[in-house]
Each structure stands twice: as C-alpha cells, then as structure tokens.
Amino acid sequence: MQHSPASENTPNTAEIQQIVDSVYEKYKNVDDGEVATYIPELGKADPSHFGICLATVEGHIIKAGDWDKEFTIQSMCKPFAFQMALERWGREKVLKHVGVEPSGDAFNSIELDAKNTRPFNPMINAGAIAVSSLIKQEPVEAGVQHFLTTMSKAAGRELKIDQDVLNSETLTGNRNRAIAYLMRNFGIIDEQVNESLHQYFAQCSVLVTCQDVALMAATMANMGMNPLTGERVFDFQFIKYVLTVMFTCGLYDYAGGWAYEVGLPAKSGVGGGIFGVVNRQLGISVYSPKLDAQGNSVRGILACKELAGHFGLHAFEFTNVGSSFMQWLL
Ligand code: GLU
C-alpha cells in the first residue's frame, strides 16, 4: 500500500477521493444482476444508480456518483433495530427471543433454530421481526417514530418513511406474516403480531441516501456518537455485539465469503444498499439496486471489496493495527 507523504495539517482526503472516484469509474458500467421485484415497489428503482460514501469518525466525508439518491434501507435496518432492542431490554432478555448463530439458510426462510425454538439471528427476517416485536411501542406509531428519530440522529438529518414501499410490502408480505405467526405459535413474539410486522415493514421502508448510511455506520464506528453532529445516538456497550452478528451473518448466504474476502462487519439490503463498519475508523456505504443471486448489490460487493483492499480494511489485515485508514488522513 503506497500513498504520498503526509502533509502537515491538511487531511489527505484528495488522495482518498481519487481512489473512491476510480472505484466508481471502474464499476459504474457493470450491468449484472436484477433489481428486486418481490416487493413490487422496489422494482421501480433506477438500475443505473451507483453511489459510494465513506464517512470517518473524524467527520470527513468522501463520496462519488449517486451518493445523494434516496432508496429504502430494507435489511440494513436490522443491526440498528437489534442495537435498540439490546439497549431497551439488555442482552439476557433479547437472547431469549433471538440467537446469534449464522443460519446458513435464506434470509426469509420460515424456520427456527430447533434446539432453542428461536430465530437463528437478528439479521434474517425471523430474527428481525422478533426484534421489532421487542422495540415496538403502544401505540405502534410511537415505536415507528422512535426508530425513525434514532435513525435520523445517526444520519444527521431528518429521515422519512417511503409510504409506497411500506404499503407495497404490507400488501405482499405474506411470507413475513407466516414467519411471524410461526414465532407467535412458539411464544417468541407476543399476540400483537400485526403490530410487530408493521414495526418491521416500517423500519425497512426508511428512505436513506448513501451518505446517510455511511454516517450511520460511522456513528457505530465512533462508539455511538455521530461524528458530524457530536450527538450520542447509541449506547457503546452494545455496539460490539451488533458488529459481531453483522460480521458473521450480515450478507445473506454470502456472509462467510464476505467475512473472508472483505473482512468487515456489514449488512446489505434488497434495496441495493450495503454498509460496512471499520471499528473506530469509518463507515462505508454503497448503493446500486441490481442484486446478485444471494440478494446483494452486485456493484456494492465489487466496490466494497476494492475499497477494503486499497485501504487495508480487513479486520485481520496484518497492516491493520487500528489505524490503517487513519494514516491516509495524516
Ligand atoms: N423488507 C424486506 C423483507 O422483509 C427486507 C429484506 C432484505 O432487505 O433482506 O423481505
């Protein structure tokens, strides 16, 4: 890894910008994959969109392409909802409702961990719906609003819900309803099944940009404090547990391959977003709606791999001694 000598006080963001721009240029014409249509409204996404954003814990933001286009957060809401459940109920109670084991099955599979009769982990739909059941409030819109307000603080701007996507998923989400009723049958979620589902669908329908998600990731990397606003958003004592589950279960059926190749706690969503957290250093976010067979953004995977390689971000990179990205800013 070569980069130019440090200048006295000016952060070396120009060099980082160049690298991010070159990654954008390299992959912007890759046209593989399909936009998700099983939630019909998602099918309206513009397949050409491709945005990248890096946000450091120091508050530097580096972005390229369609970093300001809005899309729905989808499953990228799951780590944040898990964090909120841990903050509200503590680890012991949350573990009774959702495990922390990779499932090896599809994100929307209708099954539970037979040994413990609970969902395998909070990154698959069953686990995320169990988590939504734990963070919902009475009335249900209060819980949705709490989620939205917390995510807005993490993004550093006021976020909204895409009502069309929410309606579309509510109308067609029968598989998630089946998962929820299976869990109700085993007493994992309470009798307010529709409320838990509404909380979950609304969480997935939050509209974000690449920059919003990079800042959310940077807030996690920064021990729960938004690096731009300085506001404390998340209780840092739980972040390590959330990052661990992201590391092992965040990328659908590619979770193992991702941990091996990219080596970052991360989460993807069927809207085409992927974000990664480099602990104590930065958040990375990529958006492009065409998905591969595992449900991950094709350009998103390519861009993340390339960026992690360039900057030496893999958790077990031998040069990564907790400051590998920071040296680019010196
Ligand atoms: N709302 C989507 C669903 O439950 C989220 C799926 C995802 O992004 O993985 O099907």
Residues whose N, C-alpha, C, O or C-beta is under 5 A from the ligand:
A	BS01	LIG	Q74 S75 F107 N125 C204 S268 G269 V270 G271
